[in-house]
Amino acid sequence: MADGRVFDWLGLDAKRVPYYLHPLNLVWSDEGVEHDLEIYRRVADLLAADPAYWAEIIWESSWRHCLAGCTCLLASRRHEFYDELCSRFRAGSFVAPQIAVTLGLLHGDAARSFFESALDEPAFRRSPKQAVSAHRVLLRLGAQPRHEVSVDLWTEFERDDALVADKVVTDHWSFWSSRV
């Protein structure tokens, strides 16, 4: 497991809420979104000095590490770690929608090929969070996916994951696309 340096660097807001939590649902500190994004930009500069660590936190199975790594990429507009993002997305993550948005916004053409290829795999299409996230990002990239991925295709529990993925991709794409 990756060490927690990134969380120490991000710190806590005035209400003692860890900054790594703010981008999960795009709920920012009382200091405001630009203040919070500046914290992520400063942490991105620290991570840039140790790219092996940055790659490690993106690949990390802990969603907290991965989300911090993705947010630092988006906030700093760095187009790095494509392979690590793809590997983590393919392996599955609680923050798969956020990873998909990061891939789509920072690696558009390559992400399009990656998501199209992944959706060609029947086993991949059985994962609601990953399939919906990949499909929705493809649509935002202007692609016409070969496979339809509807939230109505899933059982009750899986449908919840599909609905969450759909909403998170929508919200995060809207937020980040005007900033990268």
PyMOL commands that set and color helices and strands:
alter all, ss='L'
color gray80, all
select helices_A, chain A and resi 5-10+19-21+33-48+51-59+63-76+82-91+96-106+108-119+122-125+128-140+151-153+156-177
alter helices_A, ss='H'
color red, helices_A
deselect
rebuild
show_as cartoon
